Amino acid sequence: MIVKIDTEAKTISLADADNTEKLHAEVTGSMNPALVDEVIADNAAGRLVGPNAYLSVAKLREWAAGNTSDGWDTRFQAMLNKAGEQGWMNDDRTYVMAHLVEA
């Protein structure tokens, strides 16, 4: 899964939704942390915490709806379980960490 954050258009979209083997956020435009955080927050998608985005699990599900193959829910939950084991989720498991990369 690739979360695409565009700091110029102030939009977020999901690409490669069916791929639950990896998750990262690609930033187009400025990598300025304040701008990245603003776009994430304004799209009700989470927050920037240090160098990583903590993304709403509910938003990821919403964005992926209708764009995945059979068994996606099970694979997505397995990805979240692994992320939780690694400490890459918040305490109530409503947000998952994604590393930011420049697009």
Beta strands, then each sheet from edge to edge (+ up, - down):
strand 1: 2-6
strand 2: 11-15
strand 3: 24-28
strand 4: 46-49
strand 5: 52-56
strand 6: 95-102
sheet 1: 2+ 1- 3- 6- 5+ 4-
end
